[in-house]
């Protein structure tokens, strides 16, 4: 029997059967979103970072996301805020959370 997204979320929270990778991704994205919102400086690609973080949050809320979509969003976020050193720790957490869904892309590490 098919369940709605909301039922899946409620079941996951209540039953504790949520994928730990999704939990980690959701937490890392949430931390980076909060830090970005609190960051006083403006930079040209801030809107892109906000949009892609929202996309990552939506993917995490829907269950196990598709790896290519995760990596695309991560690349756009890194390009948008990669030079903002105040956000580097949280960006690294998001990258590690994305890496939990699959090893490094060919040619890395």
Secondary structure by P-SEA (a helix, b strand, c coil): ccccaaaaaaaaaaaccccaaaaaaaaaaaaaaaaaaaccccccaaaaaaaaaaaaaaaaaaccccaaaaaaaaaaaaaaccccccaaaaaaaaaaaaacccccccccc
